[in-house]
Amino acid sequence: MVQAVRGTFDILPTEARLWQAIEGELRAVFGAYGFGEIRTPVFEATELFVRSVGEETDIVSKEMYTFSDRDGSTSLTLRPEGTAPVVRSYIEHRLSDESRMIKLYYIGPMFRRERPQKGRFRQFHQAGVEVLSGNDNPAIEAETIEMLALVLARLGVTGYELLINSIGCGECRPAFLGRLRAEIGQQSAALCADCRRRGEKNPLRVFDCKVPSCQPVIAALPTVTSSLCRACEVHFARFRQYLDERGLPYRVDERLVRGLDYYMRTTFEVVSGSLGAQDTLAAGGRYDGLAEDLEGPPTKGFGFAMGLERLMLSIPDPGVLAPERGPDYFLATHGDEAFRLATGLARKLRAAGQAVYIDFDGRSLKSQMRLAGKLKASRVVILGEDEVRSGKLTVRDMQTREQGEWTEDELLAGIPADLQGSRGSG
Ligand code: HAM
């Protein structure tokens, strides 16, 4: 039997309701902060990720689903993340606008060939936001993190920690990387082959190494945070001040370098103790210059992405977000003529926005009533031989157990009142 591929999963209707509810909350909050949705393709030219995320990163060197197009002309990659595609689209469509910030959000699947475990999949979903502008004011960072905190509060997520760091800029990082490279060179005998190679090519990536025997060496390496230039120090201090002013608690983690090369200055992660080993719920940072690296206009960038599977695991009472609801009407019929009338009534009720279940299995009225109860229908309309003859419908409210006889017109006329506070078109 063919099964879902390792590291992927289906979202079945009961869970999909929850996903929709969560996505609804995200869209509402992102919208309130002025973000508009962008939808980019799930595959891109491989080069996009090599040039932005970075050749030496785990994502690009080990985890991408890359394939060549059938005619062999292009190397394509299923997107492992959303920032590079958004910046690509921003450049391609000339979205840059000197008079305002461009605020974009996306919700969708990403693909990384990682070892699957709790909270880690090969197809997973991110909700991400990107702020693109000519302005690198750290207040943008604090406001974006405030928005993330609001999303988490609205979903009832508590018990998480905000970790922040600054990884410097084009001014201070090169000197630091030189120091780091020299240090790694001295310790190379104690390091794994990956670390030795990275030490040469992209020494900051050494901090991503998970090999246990490398950890003591890595722990003793100097941190970029301690060698920031004056401008980066000021930026970081103002960022912290803006977080303080907003009452957003945080902890500075000098080893937070993030596994993507496009970051500079501010980086952050939201970690949650409830998640186990894969404890990063959301992560992001500043990426000024990424647009220029991809041949776009000078642009300052800041954003984050949140793993939706991990978000789902952190919500204490997900059922509350999407309470189970049965159909508004269950049409129980007996006989062919009744069934024919019922199909017409079902069409009219559905056109008026009511959710209708109609039984096609020809069961007895009694077992249809039982099914209506099981499906948690709000009302049952009974159409038996008597009803066909009299032209009246027996309508039972399943909650109050009240029952009355209505004509079809009366029933349909009653709908506007019913609709208030009900599911609308859902
Ligand atoms: P990232 O840290 O690679 O950043 O991923 C962001 C989040 O996606 C993680 O914190 C985690 O919640 C989730 N995630 C990543 N990999 C997996 C996986 N295999 N299974 C389940 N969840 C996963 C980025 O992707 C950046 N583009 C974030 C960003 C946006 N930076 C600036 N703007």
Residues whose N, C-alpha, C, O or C-beta is under 5 A from the ligand:
A	BS01	HAM	P80 E81 G82 T83 R112 E114 G119 R120 F121 F124 G128 V129 T280 L281 A282 A283 G284 G285 G303 F304 A305 M306 G307 R310
